[in-house]
Amino acid sequence: TWPTQVMVIFPTLAAVKQFNREKLKPTITASEVLRRHVREEKSRAADGSSTLFKTFPGGFFVLTGANSTADLASKTVQYLLADEVDRWPLDLEGQGDPMKMADARMISFHQTGDHKKLEGSTPTIAGLSRIDDAFDAGDQRQYHVPCPHCGGMQVLAFERLRYRRRFPHKAEYPCR
């Protein structure tokens, strides 16, 4: 952990609670380092963590939904992780685009340039996809992985994955 403020935004608060229950909480429980740093959940204590707010020395990790005006309008964060952005509403209760509201959470760090935002999603409808728009607005870099056989770097494309559906299951990724 390091002292900072992080916000993770899912499409809905229900998705946030499911993520906490199925993935985040078990990860914290299984990791000795995280258990040591992330404060325990307490139902009514201001100094502990809660389902949607994890505290650690010098910072916090807030989980919220793109459908929650309260969190999108109140927290100041240095790092923003936006998940499944193509499933976010385009307008939040007449208050505007939740992505613009989320971006405003990092405005305190704009002077120093010491802020980061990661958007991820499964693309939906071409022309209406937030993630396609974000990719087009960026430098369009792609993640490369080394080939396990020749060491050459290649883009990981799901279409190239080969796997055996019957036992013994075996997956291969042929070199391009």
Beta strands, then each sheet from edge to edge (+ up, - down):
strand 1: 5-10
strand 2: 53-56
strand 3: 59-65
strand 4: 79-83
strand 5: 116-120
strand 6: 144-146
strand 7: 153-155
strand 8: 162-163
strand 9: 171-172
sheet 1: 2+ 3- 1- 4- 5-
sheet 2: 6+ 7-
sheet 3: 8+ 9-
end
